[in-house]
Amino acid sequence: MCFDRTPLTKPIPDEDIENNIKTSALFEKAFEYPCHTQSVERMIRLVSEASGKVFGQDARDGYVKAKLDSRTQLPEFETKSQYVPEKK
């Protein structure tokens, strides 16, 4: 049976992975990388949204890049009073 390798384990040889599984050293190393941060959750949501709106890997990639680019063009506010328009 053949499985695709994850980006985290691609550079690690198969023998090292097998040895690390036996000694559980791989699990200790895996916790060194942040994988459940708020930014990761945001990107998962964005990629999920893109896969529902467009078809194909290139289109999904373009959708995500365009969305991220549009976010950088939005103004940044430091306080809520700057964000909420003043009432007349």
LOLUM-984195 format. One record per atom (N, C-alpha, C, O, CB): atom name; residue in three letters; x, y, z. Coordinates in steps of 0.05 Angstrom, whole numbers, padded with zeros to 5 digits. Glycine has a CB too. Layout:
N
  atom  rest    east   north      up
    CA   ALA       X       Y       Z
...
end
This chain:
88
  atom  rest    east   north      up
     N   MET   00017  -00023   00000
    CA   MET   00000   00000   00000
     C   MET   00018   00025   00000
     O   MET   00038   00026   00014
    CB   MET  -00019   00000   00024
     N   CYS   00011   00045  -00016
    CA   CYS   00027   00069  -00018
     C   CYS   00011   00093  -00008
     O   CYS  -00012   00097  -00016
    CB   CYS   00036   00073  -00047
     N   PHE   00024   00109   00009
    CA   PHE   00011   00133   00019
     C   PHE   00027   00158   00011
     O   PHE   00052   00156   00009
    CB   PHE   00008   00132   00050
     N   ASP   00014   00180   00008
    CA   ASP   00028   00205   00003
     C   ASP   00041   00214   00029
     O   ASP   00029   00211   00051
    CB   ASP   00009   00227  -00008
     N   ARG   00064   00226   00027
    CA   ARG   00078   00236   00051
     C   ARG   00069   00264   00056
     O   ARG   00064   00280   00038
    CB   ARG   00109   00235   00047
     N   THR   00066   00271   00082
    CA   THR   00059   00298   00089
     C   THR   00084   00316   00087
     O   THR   00106   00306   00088
    CB   THR   00047   00299   00118
     N   PRO   00080   00342   00084
    CA   PRO   00103   00360   00082
     C   PRO   00121   00359   00107
     O   PRO   00145   00363   00105
    CB   PRO   00094   00389   00078
     N   LEU   00110   00352   00130
    CA   LEU   00125   00350   00154
     C   LEU   00145   00327   00154
     O   LEU   00167   00328   00165
    CB   LEU   00107   00348   00178
     N   THR   00137   00305   00141
    CA   THR   00154   00281   00141
     C   THR   00168   00275   00115
     O   THR   00183   00255   00113
    CB   THR   00137   00257   00149
     N   LYS   00164   00291   00094
    CA   LYS   00177   00286   00068
     C   LYS   00207   00285   00070
     O   LYS   00219   00267   00059
    CB   LYS   00169   00307   00049
     N   PRO   00220   00303   00085
    CA   PRO   00250   00302   00085
     C   PRO   00261   00280   00103
     O   PRO   00285   00275   00103
    CB   PRO   00260   00328   00095
     N   ILE   00245   00266   00118
    CA   ILE   00254   00245   00137
     C   ILE   00254   00218   00122
     O   ILE   00233   00211   00112
    CB   ILE   00237   00245   00163
     N   PRO   00276   00204   00122
    CA   PRO   00276   00177   00109
     C   PRO   00257   00158   00123
     O   PRO   00252   00160   00147
    CB   PRO   00305   00166   00109
     N   ASP   00247   00138   00108
    CA   ASP   00228   00118   00118
     C   ASP   00239   00103   00142
     O   ASP   00225   00098   00161
    CB   ASP   00220   00099   00096
     N   GLU   00265   00096   00141
    CA   GLU   00277   00081   00163
     C   GLU   00276   00097   00189
     O   GLU   00271   00086   00210
    CB   GLU   00306   00074   00156
     N   ASP   00282   00123   00187
    CA   ASP   00281   00140   00211
     C   ASP   00253   00142   00222
     O   ASP   00249   00142   00247
    CB   ASP   00292   00168   00205
     N   ILE   00233   00144   00205
    CA   ILE   00205   00145   00214
     C   ILE   00198   00119   00228
     O   ILE   00186   00120   00250
    CB   ILE   00186   00150   00190
     N   GLU   00205   00096   00217
    CA   GLU   00199   00071   00229
     C   GLU   00213   00068   00257
     O   GLU   00200   00059   00276
    CB   GLU   00208   00047   00211
     N   ASN   00238   00077   00259
    CA   ASN   00252   00076   00284
     C   ASN   00239   00095   00304
     O   ASN   00237   00088   00328
    CB   ASN   00282   00082   00281
     N   ASN   00231   00118   00295
    CA   ASN   00219   00138   00313
     C   ASN   00192   00129   00323
     O   ASN   00184   00135   00346
    CB   ASN   00217   00165   00299
     N   ILE   00177   00115   00307
    CA   ILE   00151   00104   00315
     C   ILE   00155   00084   00337
     O   ILE   00140   00083   00357
    CB   ILE   00136   00092   00292
     N   LYS   00176   00067   00334
    CA   LYS   00181   00046   00354
     C   LYS   00190   00058   00381
     O   LYS   00183   00048   00402
    CB   LYS   00202   00027   00344
     N   THR   00204   00081   00380
    CA   THR   00214   00093   00404
     C   THR   00197   00117   00413
     O   THR   00203   00128   00434
    CB   THR   00243   00102   00400
     N   SER   00177   00123   00398
    CA   SER   00158   00146   00403
     C   SER   00172   00173   00403
     O   SER   00161   00193   00413
    CB   SER   00144   00143   00429
     N   ALA   00196   00175   00392
    CA   ALA   00211   00200   00390
     C   ALA   00198   00219   00369
     O   ALA   00199   00243   00372
    CB   ALA   00240   00195   00382
     N   LEU   00185   00207   00349
    CA   LEU   00172   00223   00329
     C   LEU   00149   00240   00341
     O   LEU   00145   00263   00333
    CB   LEU   00161   00205   00306
     N   PHE   00135   00228   00359
    CA   PHE   00112   00242   00372
     C   PHE   00122   00266   00388
     O   PHE   00109   00287   00388
    CB   PHE   00096   00224   00389
     N   GLU   00145   00263   00401
    CA   GLU   00156   00286   00416
     C   GLU   00164   00308   00398
     O   GLU   00161   00332   00404
    CB   GLU   00180   00277   00433
     N   LYS   00175   00302   00374
    CA   LYS   00184   00322   00355
     C   LYS   00160   00335   00342
     O   LYS   00161   00359   00335
    CB   LYS   00201   00309   00334
     N   ALA   00138   00321   00338
    CA   ALA   00115   00332   00325
     C   ALA   00103   00355   00340
     O   ALA   00091   00374   00329
    CB   ALA   00094   00311   00320
     N   PHE   00105   00355   00367
    CA   PHE   00094   00376   00383
     C   PHE   00111   00402   00383
     O   PHE   00102   00422   00394
    CB   PHE   00091   00367   00411
     N   GLU   00134   00401   00370
    CA   GLU   00150   00425   00367
     C   GLU   00139   00444   00347
     O   GLU   00145   00468   00348
    CB   GLU   00179   00418   00360
     N   TYR   00122   00435   00328
    CA   TYR   00111   00451   00307
     C   TYR   00083   00460   00314
     O   TYR   00066   00444   00322
    CB   TYR   00112   00436   00280
     N   PRO   00077   00486   00310
    CA   PRO   00050   00496   00316
     C   PRO   00031   00486   00294
     O   PRO   00036   00492   00271
    CB   PRO   00049   00527   00319
     N   CYS   00010   00473   00302
    CA   CYS  -00009   00463   00282
     C   CYS  -00038   00470   00289
     O   CYS  -00055   00467   00272
    CB   CYS  -00006   00433   00279
     N   HIS  -00043   00480   00312
    CA   HIS  -00070   00487   00320
     C   HIS  -00071   00516   00330
     O   HIS  -00084   00522   00349
    CB   HIS  -00080   00468   00342
     N   THR  -00058   00533   00315
    CA   THR  -00059   00561   00322
     C   THR  -00083   00574   00308
     O   THR  -00095   00562   00291
    CB   THR  -00032   00575   00314
     N   GLN  -00089   00598   00317
    CA   GLN  -00112   00612   00305
     C   GLN  -00107   00618   00276
     O   GLN  -00126   00616   00260
    CB   GLN  -00117   00638   00320
     N   SER  -00083   00624   00268
    CA   SER  -00077   00629   00240
     C   SER  -00080   00604   00223
     O   SER  -00089   00606   00200
    CB   SER  -00049   00641   00237
     N   VAL  -00073   00581   00233
    CA   VAL  -00076   00556   00219
     C   VAL  -00106   00550   00215
     O   VAL  -00114   00542   00193
    CB   VAL  -00063   00532   00233
     N   GLU  -00122   00555   00236
    CA   GLU  -00151   00551   00234
     C   GLU  -00163   00570   00213
     O   GLU  -00181   00562   00199
    CB   GLU  -00164   00555   00261
     N   ARG  -00153   00595   00212
    CA   ARG  -00163   00614   00192
     C   ARG  -00157   00604   00164
     O   ARG  -00174   00606   00146
    CB   ARG  -00151   00642   00196
     N   MET  -00133   00594   00160
    CA   MET  -00126   00584   00133
     C   MET  -00142   00559   00125
     O   MET  -00149   00556   00102
    CB   MET  -00096   00578   00132
     N   ILE  -00147   00542   00144
    CA   ILE  -00163   00518   00138
     C   ILE  -00191   00527   00129
     O   ILE  -00202   00516   00110
    CB   ILE  -00165   00500   00163
     N   ARG  -00202   00547   00143
    CA   ARG  -00229   00557   00136
     C   ARG  -00228   00570   00108
     O   ARG  -00247   00566   00093
    CB   ARG  -00238   00578   00156
     N   LEU  -00207   00585   00102
    CA   LEU  -00205   00598   00076
     C   LEU  -00202   00577   00053
     O   LEU  -00215   00580   00032
    CB   LEU  -00181   00617   00075
     N   VAL  -00186   00557   00057
    CA   VAL  -00182   00536   00037
     C   VAL  -00208   00520   00033
     O   VAL  -00215   00512   00011
    CB   VAL  -00159   00517   00044
     N   SER  -00222   00515   00055
    CA   SER  -00248   00501   00053
     C   SER  -00268   00517   00038
     O   SER  -00283   00507   00021
    CB   SER  -00259   00494   00081
     N   GLU  -00268   00543   00043
    CA   GLU  -00286   00561   00028
     C   GLU  -00279   00562  -00001
     O   GLU  -00297   00561  -00018
    CB   GLU  -00285   00590   00040
     N   ALA  -00253   00562  -00008
    CA   ALA  -00245   00563  -00035
     C   ALA  -00252   00537  -00050
     O   ALA  -00260   00538  -00073
    CB   ALA  -00214   00567  -00037
     N   SER  -00250   00515  -00037
    CA   SER  -00257   00489  -00050
     C   SER  -00286   00487  -00056
     O   SER  -00294   00472  -00074
    CB   SER  -00248   00466  -00033
     N   GLY  -00303   00502  -00041
    CA   GLY  -00331   00502  -00046
     C   GLY  -00340   00521  -00068
     O   GLY  -00361   00519  -00080
    CB   GLY  -00346   00508  -00021
     N   LYS  -00323   00541  -00074
    CA   LYS  -00330   00562  -00093
     C   LYS  -00318   00558  -00121
     O   LYS  -00330   00566  -00140
    CB   LYS  -00321   00588  -00082
     N   VAL  -00294   00546  -00122
    CA   VAL  -00280   00543  -00148
     C   VAL  -00272   00514  -00152
     O   VAL  -00272   00498  -00133
    CB   VAL  -00256   00561  -00150
     N   PHE  -00266   00507  -00177
    CA   PHE  -00259   00479  -00183
     C   PHE  -00230   00479  -00194
     O   PHE  -00223   00495  -00211
    CB   PHE  -00278   00467  -00204
     N   GLY  -00214   00461  -00184
    CA   GLY  -00186   00457  -00193
     C   GLY  -00166   00470  -00174
     O   GLY  -00172   00489  -00160
    CB   GLY  -00183   00470  -00220
     N   GLN  -00143   00458  -00174
    CA   GLN  -00122   00466  -00155
     C   GLN  -00112   00495  -00162
     O   GLN  -00108   00511  -00144
    CB   GLN  -00098   00447  -00156
     N   ASP  -00108   00501  -00187
    CA   ASP  -00099   00527  -00195
     C   ASP  -00119   00549  -00188
     O   ASP  -00112   00570  -00179
    CB   ASP  -00092   00528  -00225
     N   ALA  -00145   00543  -00193
    CA   ALA  -00166   00562  -00187
     C   ALA  -00168   00567  -00157
     O   ALA  -00171   00589  -00147
    CB   ALA  -00193   00553  -00198
     N   ARG  -00165   00545  -00141
    CA   ARG  -00166   00547  -00112
     C   ARG  -00143   00563  -00102
     O   ARG  -00146   00580  -00084
    CB   ARG  -00167   00519  -00099
     N   ASP  -00119   00559  -00113
    CA   ASP  -00095   00573  -00105
     C   ASP  -00099   00603  -00111
     O   ASP  -00092   00620  -00095
    CB   ASP  -00071   00562  -00120
     N   GLY  -00109   00609  -00135
    CA   GLY  -00114   00637  -00143
     C   GLY  -00135   00650  -00125
     O   GLY  -00132   00674  -00118
    CB   GLY  -00123   00639  -00171
     N   TYR  -00156   00636  -00117
    CA   TYR  -00177   00646  -00100
     C   TYR  -00165   00653  -00073
     O   TYR  -00170   00675  -00062
    CB   TYR  -00199   00626  -00096
     N   VAL  -00149   00635  -00062
    CA   VAL  -00137   00640  -00035
     C   VAL  -00118   00664  -00036
     O   VAL  -00118   00681  -00018
    CB   VAL  -00122   00615  -00025
     N   LYS  -00101   00665  -00057
    CA   LYS  -00082   00687  -00059
     C   LYS  -00096   00714  -00063
     O   LYS  -00088   00734  -00051
    CB   LYS  -00063   00683  -00082
     N   ALA  -00118   00714  -00079
    CA   ALA  -00133   00739  -00083
     C   ALA  -00146   00748  -00057
     O   ALA  -00147   00772  -00051
    CB   ALA  -00154   00735  -00105
     N   LYS  -00157   00729  -00042
    CA   LYS  -00170   00735  -00017
     C   LYS  -00150   00747   00003
     O   LYS  -00155   00766   00017
    CB   LYS  -00184   00710  -00005
     N   LEU  -00126   00734   00005
    CA   LEU  -00106   00744   00023
     C   LEU  -00096   00772   00015
     O   LEU  -00090   00789   00031
    CB   LEU  -00082   00724   00025
     N   ASP  -00093   00776  -00012
    CA   ASP  -00084   00802  -00022
     C   ASP  -00105   00823  -00015
     O   ASP  -00097   00846  -00008
    CB   ASP  -00079   00801  -00052
     N   SER  -00130   00817  -00018
    CA   SER  -00151   00837  -00012
     C   SER  -00151   00844   00017
     O   SER  -00158   00866   00025
    CB   SER  -00178   00827  -00021
     N   ARG  -00144   00825   00034
    CA   ARG  -00143   00830   00063
     C   ARG  -00121   00850   00070
     O   ARG  -00123   00865   00089
    CB   ARG  -00140   00804   00079
     N   THR  -00099   00848   00055
    CA   THR  -00076   00866   00061
     C   THR  -00083   00895   00053
     O   THR  -00070   00914   00063
    CB   THR  -00051   00857   00047
     N   GLN  -00102   00899   00035
    CA   GLN  -00109   00926   00026
     C   GLN  -00129   00939   00045
     O   GLN  -00134   00963   00042
    CB   GLN  -00120   00924  -00002
     N   LEU  -00141   00924   00063
    CA   LEU  -00160   00935   00082
     C   LEU  -00146   00952   00103
     O   LEU  -00124   00946   00111
    CB   LEU  -00177   00913   00095
     N   PRO  -00158   00974   00112
    CA   PRO  -00145   00990   00133
     C   PRO  -00144   00975   00159
     O   PRO  -00162   00958   00165
    CB   PRO  -00160   01017   00137
     N   GLU  -00124   00981   00175
    CA   GLU  -00122   00968   00202
     C   GLU  -00129   00988   00223
     O   GLU  -00121   01012   00222
    CB   GLU  -00093   00957   00206
     N   PHE  -00145   00979   00242
    CA   PHE  -00154   00996   00264
     C   PHE  -00142   00986   00290
     O   PHE  -00139   00962   00294
    CB   PHE  -00184   00997   00265
     N   GLU  -00136   01005   00308
    CA   GLU  -00125   00997   00334
     C   GLU  -00147   00996   00356
     O   GLU  -00144   00982   00375
    CB   GLU  -00103   01016   00342
     N   THR  -00168   01012   00352
    CA   THR  -00189   01012   00372
     C   THR  -00216   01009   00358
     O   THR  -00219   01014   00334
    CB   THR  -00189   01038   00388
     N   LYS  -00236   01000   00372
    CA   LYS  -00263   00996   00361
     C   LYS  -00275   01023   00352
     O   LYS  -00290   01024   00333
    CB   LYS  -00281   00983   00382
     N   SER  -00268   01045   00366
    CA   SER  -00280   01071   00359
     C   SER  -00270   01080   00331
     O   SER  -00284   01095   00317
    CB   SER  -00272   01092   00379
     N   GLN  -00247   01071   00323
    CA   GLN  -00237   01077   00296
     C   GLN  -00252   01061   00275
     O   GLN  -00255   01070   00252
    CB   GLN  -00207   01072   00294
     N   TYR  -00261   01037   00282
    CA   TYR  -00275   01019   00264
     C   TYR  -00304   01027   00260
     O   TYR  -00314   01027   00237
    CB   TYR  -00273   00991   00273
     N   VAL  -00318   01033   00281
    CA   VAL  -00346   01039   00280
     C   VAL  -00350   01068   00270
     O   VAL  -00338   01086   00281
    CB   VAL  -00360   01035   00307
     N   PRO  -00366   01072   00249
    CA   PRO  -00370   01100   00239
     C   PRO  -00385   01116   00260
     O   PRO  -00402   01106   00275
    CB   PRO  -00385   01100   00212
     N   GLU  -00379   01141   00260
    CA   GLU  -00392   01159   00279
     C   GLU  -00422   01163   00271
     O   GLU  -00428   01165   00247
    CB   GLU  -00378   01187   00280
     N   LYS  -00439   01165   00290
    CA   LYS  -00468   01169   00285
     C   LYS  -00473   01199   00282
     O   LYS  -00460   01215   00296
    CB   LYS  -00486   01158   00308
     N   LYS  -00490   01206   00263
    CA   LYS  -00496   01234   00259
     C   LYS  -00522   01243   00272
     O   LYS  -00530   01266   00271
    CB   LYS  -00499   01240   00229
end
